[in-house]
């Protein structure tokens, strides 16, 4: 319970995302933090003593005389605001940990086609940048190799997830352009024939097509400028520009471009960032660090399958594995309602739309990973639903081979942690896929039997 002697802005803390500020009795800002719920997060600091919080946190709490806060529409904007406020004010209890080099920074490179990368403090210092220097434009300090540097971010995991969340709205590329001198002459010749295969990210709408020359350098720079604006906390500037661009495209009767911009506008205004809810609502700063993988194989794993015969009595299934074992009380079945005929892609899209619309509700927790029975086609349809709903959940498709050894895992191979998860968890994922198939078929048979009895 927060002591009555502590003055709280507006008399109470809202149950919304935002950033909180701790001041001492002299009005000195001591600490800045982010929260998915300001009320719950701040209250967690004032638990009874002896809970293992450590000396630093006990000392900080004993000095808190005033608590201010800024609400944000989303958790991702709280993440951005927290980093910018720490950089601007250098609160002592945030800076205390700067020498352990554990902070993460977002760096926008100054390449021909810039891209965001996440760097540790130590690695950033080696490029000639003072991570704790004022401002985000660090090109001079880094000899021109960076367009901007943002941070410090206390959670590298949250930063990586934030980048994935906004990549559909503000897509960037990690590919080389067809004309790059770094490409072999043979590859250049292939590129020049316009027969180059687009990267997997481009197929998912997360890369604007630098790899196949689908975007000009000038247009790409506009995208990167929006990415910089977003991490400067200027989302509304992007929104206003998109609205202007949409109106201009409509006035020129370029309705295809106008519709595309409208989709971007909707996505950035309706970000659903439940995937950014990590252990930050539990762990307090300065607590002992428990090593954790990006993805936990013992966590909630969901697998999906579709069952139908020529489109009749079509069903979808969701099975859940926890601690590597089936959790049958969490299984769900879906009777396909909107798809006529045999169209597994559209059926999977319907199932995922119904499932993801319930994300975060009781019994519908956020999974560590979603396993999809199918290859690139199914994955692209699932990604489409996630993009429309503003949801980011890691997914892996399993394309069937001649036998289990030949099963092919389909996923974003540029995600190093997801690649590790796929490598370690293939056997579990296959078991979950098989269980989803069994569950879907059993429900399909029930529906067919009922239909037969009616006739």
Wavefront OBJ file of the C-alpha trace (Angstrom):
o trace
v 0.000 0.000 0.000
v 1.291 3.445 -0.930
v 1.782 5.549 2.244
v -0.555 8.545 2.549
v 2.509 10.792 2.884
v 3.400 10.167 -0.776
v 1.781 12.740 -3.048
v 0.296 11.198 -6.202
v -0.535 13.211 -9.297
v -4.328 13.711 -9.507
v -4.700 11.738 -6.267
v -4.656 8.283 -7.889
v -2.910 6.149 -10.466
v -4.839 4.938 -13.541
v -5.027 1.300 -14.583
v -3.547 2.165 -17.984
v -0.141 2.035 -19.712
v 2.258 4.875 -19.142
v 5.451 6.149 -17.568
v 5.868 6.991 -13.879
v 8.299 9.411 -12.220
v 9.573 9.148 -8.622
v 10.656 12.363 -6.862
v 12.271 12.827 -3.451
v 11.341 15.446 -0.838
v 13.523 18.093 -2.534
v 11.739 17.640 -5.864
v 14.653 15.789 -7.480
v 13.674 13.188 -10.068
v 15.094 9.865 -8.866
v 13.691 7.245 -11.199
v 11.646 6.790 -14.396
v 9.864 3.557 -15.291
v 7.262 2.210 -17.714
v 4.177 0.168 -16.926
v 1.439 -1.791 -18.619
v -0.708 -0.711 -15.676
v 0.509 2.346 -13.758
v -1.625 1.438 -10.751
v -0.379 -2.147 -10.395
v 3.219 -1.393 -11.270
v 3.688 1.425 -8.761
v 1.838 -0.499 -6.048
v 4.315 -3.380 -6.465
v 7.113 -1.148 -5.128
v 5.362 -0.751 -1.793
v 5.046 -4.392 -0.788
v 6.058 -5.523 2.679
v 9.783 -5.576 3.374
v 11.687 -8.840 3.271
v 10.481 -9.864 -0.201
v 13.968 -10.065 -1.660
v 13.804 -6.739 -3.435
v 17.369 -5.751 -2.499
v 18.991 -2.740 -0.870
v 18.766 -0.348 -3.816
v 15.022 -0.694 -4.302
v 14.398 -0.429 -0.553
v 16.471 2.756 -0.481
v 14.646 4.201 -3.497
v 11.184 3.499 -2.057
v 12.121 5.070 1.291
v 12.898 8.358 -0.505
v 9.773 8.615 -2.667
v 7.798 11.742 -1.754
v 5.928 12.395 -5.011
v 4.770 10.300 -7.926
v 3.911 11.795 -11.306
v 2.915 9.937 -14.424
v 2.138 10.280 -18.123
v -0.477 7.974 -19.611
v 0.157 6.558 -23.072
v -2.315 4.969 -25.501
v -0.217 1.803 -25.765
v 2.536 -0.113 -23.990
v 4.870 0.397 -26.934
v 4.553 4.172 -26.562
v 5.330 3.805 -22.868
v 8.482 1.899 -23.822
v 9.520 4.713 -26.167
v 8.695 7.490 -23.693
v 10.574 5.784 -20.848
v 13.791 5.546 -22.865
v 13.545 9.165 -24.054
v 12.885 10.460 -20.521
v 15.812 8.524 -19.060
v 18.062 9.936 -21.787
v 16.783 13.483 -21.208
v 16.931 13.589 -17.396
v 19.484 10.918 -16.367
v 17.674 10.077 -13.083
v 20.238 8.770 -10.558
v 18.542 5.428 -9.886
v 18.291 4.741 -13.626
v 21.913 5.743 -14.179
v 23.154 3.647 -11.231
v 23.155 0.555 -13.408
v 24.781 2.098 -16.479
v 28.218 0.651 -15.772
v 27.009 -2.941 -16.056
v 26.719 -2.459 -19.846
v 23.410 -4.383 -19.902
v 21.294 -1.624 -21.442
v 20.112 -2.028 -25.036
v 19.999 0.708 -27.672
v 18.148 1.096 -30.946
v 20.498 2.277 -33.683
v 19.379 3.464 -37.126
v 22.258 2.802 -39.506
v 23.433 5.305 -42.101
v 23.639 2.797 -44.948
v 22.369 3.340 -48.478
v 19.169 1.702 -47.254
v 19.192 2.297 -43.465
v 17.848 -0.264 -41.025
v 17.308 -0.488 -37.273
v 19.594 -2.701 -35.210
v 19.696 -3.408 -31.480
v 23.075 -2.888 -29.812
v 24.402 -3.418 -26.329
v 25.852 -0.413 -24.528
v 29.397 -1.785 -24.694
v 29.189 -2.398 -28.451
v 27.736 1.064 -29.031
v 30.566 2.685 -27.077
v 33.065 0.915 -29.319
v 31.614 2.762 -32.336
v 32.499 6.086 -30.721
v 29.055 6.974 -29.377
v 28.415 8.138 -25.819
v 25.189 6.226 -25.063
v 24.308 8.624 -22.278
v 24.907 11.758 -24.348
v 22.042 14.146 -24.970
v 19.967 13.880 -28.120
v 19.147 11.074 -30.519
v 21.153 12.192 -33.551
v 24.584 10.735 -32.888
v 26.079 10.785 -36.391
v 28.980 13.050 -35.455
v 29.983 11.016 -32.454
v 29.839 7.834 -34.504
v 31.710 9.298 -37.489
v 28.546 9.359 -39.563
v 27.726 5.660 -39.340
v 24.432 6.145 -37.448
v 21.426 8.273 -38.376
v 20.022 8.084 -34.853
v 20.484 6.303 -31.529
v 17.625 5.683 -29.086
v 17.813 4.366 -25.558
v 18.664 3.190 -23.017
v 16.063 0.405 -23.010
v 15.941 -1.666 -19.866
v 14.461 -4.677 -21.670
v 16.061 -5.881 -24.881
v 13.219 -8.378 -25.292
v 10.561 -5.656 -25.184
v 12.534 -3.556 -27.661
v 12.806 -6.444 -30.144
v 9.115 -7.190 -29.832
v 8.273 -3.509 -30.283
v 10.249 -3.447 -33.525
v 8.400 -6.500 -34.800
v 5.046 -4.934 -33.887
v 5.545 -1.802 -35.943
v 7.404 -3.361 -38.879
v 4.183 -4.056 -40.801
v 3.171 -0.415 -40.497
v 6.666 1.002 -41.014
v 8.430 -1.728 -43.014
v 12.201 -1.776 -43.455
v 14.633 -4.047 -45.195
v 17.678 -6.021 -44.116
v 18.411 -6.994 -47.742
v 20.927 -5.664 -50.234
v 19.602 -3.821 -53.300
v 20.083 -5.498 -56.707
v 22.759 -2.914 -57.636
v 24.835 -3.393 -54.475
v 28.574 -3.882 -55.174
v 28.557 -6.417 -52.368
v 26.589 -8.818 -54.563
v 28.428 -11.244 -56.789
v 28.477 -10.518 -60.533
v 26.420 -13.608 -61.164
v 23.793 -12.547 -58.660
v 23.800 -9.034 -60.148
v 22.964 -10.486 -63.537
v 20.079 -12.437 -62.040
v 18.833 -9.339 -60.257
v 19.047 -7.275 -63.428
v 16.673 -9.646 -65.199
v 13.991 -8.737 -62.638
v 13.600 -12.434 -61.882
v 15.046 -12.228 -58.370
v 13.021 -13.926 -55.689
v 11.689 -11.605 -53.005
v 12.765 -12.295 -49.433
v 10.422 -13.980 -46.952
v 9.820 -10.672 -45.133
v 8.666 -9.063 -48.387
v 6.132 -11.850 -48.867
v 4.804 -11.081 -45.378
v 4.668 -7.333 -46.049
v 7.461 -6.508 -43.586
v 10.057 -5.571 -46.228
v 9.289 -2.922 -48.879
v 11.268 -4.868 -51.481
v 14.768 -3.432 -51.492
v 15.936 -6.919 -52.466
v 14.052 -6.780 -55.768
v 14.291 -3.050 -56.460
v 10.615 -2.462 -55.654
v 11.245 0.822 -53.807
v 13.390 3.849 -54.565
v 16.050 5.129 -52.218
v 14.106 8.385 -51.678
v 10.843 6.580 -50.854
v 12.659 4.206 -48.517
v 14.235 7.141 -46.663
v 10.732 8.490 -46.001
v 9.873 5.191 -44.314
v 12.998 5.344 -42.142
v 12.171 8.956 -41.256
v 8.803 7.732 -39.942
v 10.565 5.041 -37.912
v 12.791 7.702 -36.344
v 9.767 9.897 -35.623
v 8.036 6.964 -33.913
v 10.938 6.337 -31.566
v 11.192 10.053 -30.878
v 7.662 9.761 -29.484
v 6.095 11.659 -32.403
v 3.480 9.160 -33.534
v 0.911 11.882 -34.203
v 3.299 13.547 -36.659
v 3.298 10.293 -38.641
v -0.491 10.062 -38.419
v -0.936 13.601 -39.756
v 1.469 12.950 -42.644
v -0.274 9.690 -43.561
v -3.630 11.478 -43.612
v -2.194 14.132 -45.922
v -0.688 11.482 -48.200
v -3.974 9.554 -48.285
v -5.950 12.670 -49.222
v -3.414 13.540 -51.924
v -3.563 10.030 -53.412
v -7.376 10.112 -53.438
v -7.382 13.531 -55.116
v -5.147 12.098 -57.852
v -7.570 9.146 -58.211
v -4.827 6.757 -57.088
v -7.258 4.751 -54.999
v -4.962 1.728 -54.663
v -2.293 3.840 -52.968
v -4.925 5.625 -50.868
v -6.247 2.263 -49.637
v -2.719 1.110 -48.781
v -2.066 4.267 -46.767
v -5.436 3.878 -45.041
v -4.331 0.409 -43.924
v -1.066 1.805 -42.549
v -2.956 4.547 -40.761
v -5.342 2.061 -39.154
v -2.475 -0.184 -38.064
v -0.488 2.573 -36.375
v -3.580 3.956 -34.626
v -4.705 0.526 -33.394
v -1.557 -1.169 -32.177
v -2.406 -4.119 -29.919
v 0.785 -4.733 -28.030
v -0.100 -7.530 -25.615
v 3.139 -9.229 -26.663
v 5.053 -6.442 -24.897
v 3.619 -7.530 -21.548
v 6.658 -9.255 -20.048
v 7.978 -9.819 -16.533
v 8.302 -6.061 -16.026
v 5.027 -6.047 -14.070
v 6.567 -8.533 -11.639
v 10.295 -7.888 -11.418
v 11.467 -4.635 -9.875
v 14.617 -2.802 -10.949
v 17.916 -3.937 -9.406
v 16.449 -7.391 -8.741
v 18.755 -10.358 -9.384
v 18.676 -11.254 -13.066
v 17.401 -14.724 -13.861
v 18.671 -15.897 -17.264
v 15.719 -16.363 -19.617
v 15.517 -17.324 -23.249
v 13.637 -15.136 -25.667
v 11.125 -17.970 -26.090
v 10.353 -20.527 -23.373
v 9.654 -24.080 -24.562
v 7.932 -24.788 -21.233
v 5.436 -22.005 -21.837
v 2.119 -22.071 -23.694
v 2.475 -23.574 -27.174
v -0.585 -23.566 -29.443
v -1.024 -25.727 -32.554
v -3.705 -25.415 -35.248
v -5.134 -27.675 -37.950
v -8.063 -27.707 -40.381
v -10.152 -30.797 -41.242
v -12.722 -31.108 -44.052
v -13.756 -33.298 -46.979
v -14.397 -31.238 -50.111
v -15.269 -28.308 -47.879
v -18.063 -30.064 -45.983
v -18.357 -30.162 -42.188
v -15.174 -28.075 -42.019
v -13.571 -27.672 -38.605
v -10.549 -26.068 -37.032
v -8.720 -27.060 -33.885
v -6.486 -25.393 -31.331
v -4.512 -27.549 -28.924
v -2.307 -26.246 -26.140
v 0.884 -27.689 -24.712
v 2.258 -26.446 -21.374
v 5.526 -27.751 -19.943
v 5.834 -29.832 -23.091
v 2.599 -31.753 -22.410
v -1.007 -31.463 -23.667
v -3.221 -29.187 -21.558
v -6.559 -30.581 -22.730
v -8.711 -28.248 -20.656
v -7.381 -25.418 -22.849
v -8.196 -27.074 -26.178
v -10.674 -25.253 -28.415
v -12.585 -26.336 -31.530
v -13.980 -24.136 -34.276
v -16.848 -24.879 -36.631
v -16.064 -23.042 -39.865
v -18.827 -20.520 -40.508
v -17.776 -18.125 -43.264
v -15.952 -20.276 -45.844
v -17.785 -22.202 -48.542
v -16.050 -24.948 -50.475
v -12.587 -26.408 -49.951
v -10.253 -23.533 -49.068
v -7.873 -24.443 -46.244
v -6.161 -21.036 -46.381
v -9.389 -19.088 -45.834
v -10.488 -21.549 -43.134
v -7.238 -21.062 -41.249
v -7.717 -17.300 -41.615
v -11.190 -17.540 -40.036
v -9.922 -19.679 -37.148
v -7.040 -17.295 -36.421
v -9.275 -14.230 -36.613
v -11.644 -15.739 -34.031
v -8.782 -16.877 -31.808
v -6.680 -13.678 -31.937
v -9.698 -11.448 -31.304
v -9.849 -13.096 -27.859
v -6.131 -12.640 -27.145
v -5.489 -11.890 -23.484
v -8.981 -12.901 -22.307
v -9.427 -15.565 -19.640
v -8.439 -18.932 -21.085
v -6.976 -17.274 -24.174
v -3.549 -16.261 -22.900
v -0.750 -15.047 -25.154
v 1.188 -18.105 -26.397
v 4.941 -18.375 -26.637
v 4.549 -19.603 -30.206
v 1.802 -20.690 -32.598
v 2.341 -23.869 -34.644
v 0.479 -23.870 -37.962
v -0.112 -27.038 -39.968
v 1.083 -25.916 -43.389
v 3.727 -23.969 -45.254
v 4.232 -20.461 -46.597
v 0.624 -20.117 -47.785
v -0.937 -20.784 -44.391
v 1.695 -18.635 -42.666
v 0.968 -15.676 -44.956
v -2.772 -15.870 -44.220
v -2.124 -15.992 -40.468
v 0.275 -13.064 -40.773
v -2.421 -11.112 -42.609
v -4.794 -11.542 -39.663
v -2.106 -10.541 -37.161
v -1.311 -7.425 -39.169
v -4.966 -6.401 -39.364
v -5.427 -6.864 -35.612
v -2.061 -5.322 -34.718
v -0.971 -8.517 -32.954
v 2.526 -9.959 -32.804
v 2.846 -13.632 -31.862
v 5.762 -15.807 -33.071
v 4.621 -18.581 -35.424
v 6.126 -21.622 -37.082
v 4.556 -23.581 -39.913
v 5.147 -27.294 -40.390
v 5.012 -28.356 -44.035
v 4.565 -32.130 -44.220
v 7.330 -34.244 -45.712
v 7.411 -37.891 -46.772
v 8.069 -38.754 -43.140
v 8.611 -36.893 -39.881
v 12.297 -36.378 -40.617
v 11.353 -34.617 -43.840
v 8.906 -32.177 -42.174
v 9.990 -28.637 -43.046
v 9.690 -25.804 -40.517
v 8.591 -22.481 -42.020
v 9.375 -19.314 -40.044
v 11.231 -16.007 -40.124
v 14.844 -17.194 -40.226
v 16.174 -13.678 -39.666
v 14.899 -13.969 -36.075
v 17.856 -15.623 -34.343
v 15.949 -16.518 -31.191
v 13.040 -17.984 -33.147
v 15.535 -20.064 -35.124
v 16.963 -21.412 -31.869
v 13.471 -22.203 -30.650
v 12.624 -24.018 -33.889
v 15.810 -26.056 -33.653
v 15.292 -27.021 -30.005
v 11.554 -27.544 -30.155
v 10.915 -29.371 -33.431
v 9.930 -32.640 -31.734
v 7.469 -30.923 -29.370
v 6.036 -28.890 -32.244
v 5.477 -32.047 -34.296
v 3.688 -33.685 -31.374
v 1.487 -30.599 -30.968
v 0.771 -30.561 -34.724
v -0.205 -34.247 -34.639
v -2.450 -33.655 -31.637
v -4.124 -30.698 -33.400
v -4.752 -32.950 -36.399
v -6.263 -35.690 -34.224
v -8.485 -33.201 -32.395
v -9.674 -31.543 -35.638
v -10.459 -34.882 -37.297
v -12.401 -36.140 -34.269
v -14.573 -33.014 -34.235
v -15.006 -33.209 -38.015
v -16.325 -36.772 -37.642
v -18.803 -35.646 -34.990
v -20.164 -32.939 -37.301
v -20.383 -35.360 -40.244
v -22.258 -37.896 -38.104
v -24.748 -35.238 -36.985
v -25.255 -34.119 -40.576
v -25.787 -37.733 -41.686
v -28.360 -38.303 -38.949
v -30.280 -35.183 -39.960
v -30.515 -36.424 -43.542
l 1 2 3 4 5 6 7 8 9 10 11 12 13 14 15 16 17 18 19 20 21 22 23 24 25 26 27 28 29 30 31 32 33 34 35 36 37 38 39 40 41 42 43 44 45 46 47 48 49 50 51 52 53 54 55 56 57 58 59 60 61 62 63 64 65 66 67 68 69 70 71 72 73 74 75 76 77 78 79 80 81 82 83 84 85 86 87 88 89 90 91 92 93 94 95 96 97 98 99 100 101 102 103 104 105 106 107 108 109 110 111 112 113 114 115 116 117 118 119 120 121 122 123 124 125 126 127 128 129 130 131 132 133 134 135 136 137 138 139 140 141 142 143 144 145 146 147 148 149 150 151 152 153 154 155 156 157 158 159 160 161 162 163 164 165 166 167 168 169 170 171 172 173 174 175 176 177 178 179 180 181 182 183 184 185 186 187 188 189 190 191 192 193 194 195 196 197 198 199 200 201 202 203 204 205 206 207 208 209 210 211 212 213 214 215 216 217 218 219 220 221 222 223 224 225 226 227 228 229 230 231 232 233 234 235 236 237 238 239 240 241 242 243 244 245 246 247 248 249 250 251 252 253 254 255 256 257 258 259 260 261 262 263 264 265 266 267 268 269 270 271 272 273 274 275 276 277 278 279 280 281 282 283 284 285 286 287 288 289 290 291 292 293 294 295 296 297 298 299 300 301 302 303 304 305 306 307 308 309 310 311 312 313 314 315 316 317 318 319 320 321 322 323 324 325 326 327 328 329 330 331 332 333 334 335 336 337 338 339 340 341 342 343 344 345 346 347 348 349 350 351 352 353 354 355 356 357 358 359 360 361 362 363 364 365 366 367 368 369 370 371 372 373 374 375 376 377 378 379 380 381 382 383 384 385 386 387 388 389 390 391 392 393 394 395 396 397 398 399 400 401 402 403 404 405 406 407 408 409 410 411 412 413 414 415 416 417 418 419 420 421 422 423 424 425 426 427 428 429 430 431 432 433 434 435 436 437 438 439 440 441 442 443 444 445 446 447 448 449 450 451 452 453 454 455
